Amino acid sequence: MTMTEHLELVSANKSFDGWHKRYRHRSRALDCEMTFAIYLPPQAEAGRVPLLWWLSGLTCTDENFMQKAGAHRVAAELGIAIICPDTSPRGTDLPGEDDSYDFGSGAGFYVNATRQPWKKHYRMYDYVAEELPSVVRQHFPVNGRESISGHSMGGHGALILALRRPGHYRSVSAFAPVVNPSECPWGQKAFSGYLGEDRGLWTQYDACELVARGASSQPLFIDQGDADDFLEEQLCPERLEAVCAEHDHPLTLRRQPGYDHSYFFIATFIEEHLRYHAERLSKR
């Protein structure tokens, strides 16, 4: 991107001596207006800081994590910026876009759609992997060291971005990720709608398939609550556990007794994840 992107400041709130800011911009990849949030720790006033990408789950926007996860305090201590993209294009007026919670608005699944009418706007993989990072580098004091994390659909996004881009992210973690979307109802609905019935296209967005293919040796760090309502039908962490064992792929999978799929779960363990990333982001 050669020309500087224009950002419109939507809101700014001081938080733990840093700033939580929301911006609006015109996305070329998605061909619509998009909003994202960034937390800049106090250290960003004096120099460039590392960045953690957070990808949210179904029905979420850029606001859920920033308001509910309790991450700002620890990010301020560690000197880490956090960026939260939205989870899909918005307001594109595509037919059926708002008909269900698990497809269309709020459910971009971090893929590049290839089917009409979705392929014009629903290119969240390119947006998160290429376009938004370029915007962030232009406008914010980041030092080029990046890690990635996410929840549920966003955990899926974090895993596939890290596995498909070896060496780009210093670390990856996830809360209750959709690890095998090709074989669960959420993923099958999204992939058939966005990508069509060619399951060969699906595999590039499936963490289990990417590990089996040897796409990367990126260590994976996952927390999963054992009281999660979606555990058996949608999340199936045992599938990723099995394929990582088979292919000797480094995986830390922690099953947390009594925890569900909510932000109470995320808020409980987010400090451990932030410290995990900070250790890896601090290495030159």
N, C-alpha and C positions, 0 to 999 in steps of 0.2 A: 504494500500500500504506500504510494508515494505522497499523496496529499494528506494533510492533517485532518482527521475526523473531527466533526463538530459535536460537542457534547453539551446537552442542556441539563443543568443541575436541577433536580426535582426536589431534593430535601437534603439537609445536613444536620446531624445531631452529634454533639460531643459525647464521647463515651470512654470512660477510663483514660482520660487525657488524650485519646485519639479521636478520630472522626469516622462516623458511619455516614456515608453519602450515597445517594441514589441518583442515577443519571439516565437520561433518555438519549438515544441516538438512532440514526437511520442505518439499518443493517443492509449491506449489499447481498450478503449470503442468503438472507431470509426475505429480502424485498419487503420490509415493513419496519415500522418503528419498534424498537426494543428498549426495555428498561433493565438495568443491572444495578447491583449494590456493591460497594467496596468498603471494607473497614481498613483505615490507615492507622497504624499504631503511632504512639507519640514519637517513636524513633524516626518515622518518615519525615518529620519536620527538619531533621538534621542530615539525612542521607538516604541512600537507597536501601530497600528492605526486601527480603524474600517474600514469596507469594504462595498462598494456598488457595487452590480452586475448590469450591464447594458446589456440587451438583445436587439439586433437590429432587424429590420424588413426585409422583402423580398428584395432581391438583395444586401443587405448590407454585409460588412465584419466587422472586428474589427476596421476599420479606420474611418468609417462615423461619429460616435458619438464623438470620440476623437478630430476630426478635425473641426466639424461643430457646436457642441452643445454649445461651450463656457463654459464648466463646470469646467475647470481647476482652474480658478481664485477663485471661491467660494469653491471648494474642498480644495484648498491650505489654504484658510482662516479657514475652518472648521476642517481641519486635517483628511479628509476622503480619503482613497484610492478608486479608481474606477477600476473595471476590466471589459473588454469587450471581450467576446469570439467571435469567428466567428459564422456565422449563419447556417452552415452546414459542413459536410465533404467536402473535396476538392480533385480533381484528382483521384477519385476511378475508373474511366473508366467504370462506369456502363452504360448500354445502355439507352439513353434517359435522362441522367443526366443533360444535358445542353440544352434541347430542349425548355424549357419555363422558364419564370421568377418566376413562382409561384409553382414550383415543382422541386425537385432535388437540384442542386447547388444554394446556397443562400436562400434555402427554407426548412430548416430542420424541422421547426414547433415545435421544442423542444419536440419531441415524441421519443419513442423507436419503430422503425419499426418492424413489425412482418411478413411482406410479403417478399418473394424473389423478386428481388435480393437485396432489400433495407436493410434487417435486419442485414446484415453483417457489414455495415458501418453507417447507419442512426439511431444512438442511442444517439441523442442529449440530451434527458432527463438525461440519466445516466452520460453523459459527464459534463453537467452543474451542476447537483445535487451532484455528487460524485467524479468523477475523477479530474476535474480541481480544485475544492476546495482543494483536497488533495495536488495537485501540488503547489497551492498557499501557503498553510500552511507550506510546506517544504522550500520554497524559499524566502518568503517575510515577513516583520515584521507586521503581522496582529494580532489583539487581540482576534479574535473569534466572535466578534459582527458583524453581517451582515444584510444588507437590500438588496432589489432587486427592479429594475425598468426596464422599456423597452418601446418600441414603436411599435405599429401595431402588426405584428406577434410576436415581442419581448415583447410587452405588454401582449399578450396572454400567452407567456412563463412565464413572471413574475407572473401573476395572478395564473396560475395553479401550479407553483412551490410553491408559498406561501400557497395556499389553501391545497395542498396535503401534506405539511410538517409543520403542526401546531407547532408553537413555535420556528421554526428554524430561521426565518427572523424577525428582530425587526420591520420591516415595509415593505410595498409594495406600489408602485405607478405605474401608466402607462399613456402613452400618446396614445390616439386613439387606444386602444387595440381591437383585434378581440375577443369579449367576448363570442360568441356563435358559434364557428367554425363548429359544427355539422350541423348548419342550414344556412351556407353562402357558396358561391361558392369557395372561397379560401380554407376554411377548408374542405369542402366535397371532393375537388380534392386531397388535401394532405392526408386526413385520409383514403380515399378509396385506394389511392396508397400505403401508408405506412402500413396501418392496415387492409385493406380488407373491406368487406361489413358488418361485424358484428358491428353494431352500439353500442353494449354494450361496446366494446373496446374504442369507441370514447369518451364515457362520462368521462373517467378518465382524458382526456385532454381538457375538456370544462368547462370554468369558471362558466357558468350558471348552468350546471349540478352539479358541485361540490358544489356550494352554496345551491342548492336545496337538495342535499344529506346531508347537514350539515357537510361537511368535516372539516370545520374550522370556527372559529369566527374572523379570521384575518380582521381587518379594511382595506378597499380598498379605495385608493385615486386616482382618474382618472381625467385627463383633456382631453376634446374632442372639437376640433374646429367645429363650425357649418357650415363652408364653405368647409369641407372635401369632396372631390370627392367620397370617398369610404363610406361615412357615412351611407347611406340608404341600400346599397346592401351588404356590407361586415362587417361593424362594429356594427351597431344596438345596441347602448348603452342602449336604452330603455328596451331591454330584460333583461339585467343585473339589471337595476334599478328596474324592476318589481319583479324579483325573490328575490332580496335583501329585498325589502319591504315585500314581502310575508313571508319570513323566518326570518325577523328581523335581517338581516345581516348588520353590519355597512358599509355604503358606502358614500363617498363624491364624487359626480360626478359634475364637473364644465363644463358647456358648454361655450366655449369661442367664442364670436361673431367675425366673419370675418376670423378666422384662418383656414388654410388648413391642409394638411397631411405632410407638408414638415418640414425640420429642422429649418426653420424660426419660426415655431410654437414651436418646442422643445426649441430652444434657448431663446425664450421669457419667458418661464415659468420654465426653468430648475433650476434657483436659488431657487424658491419657493419649488421645489421638494427636492433639496439637503438640504435645511434648515429643511424641514419636516423630512427627514431621520436622519439628524444630531441630532435633538432633541431626537429622540428615540434611536439612537445609543449611546448617551452619558450617558444613564441611566445604572446603574450597575445591 
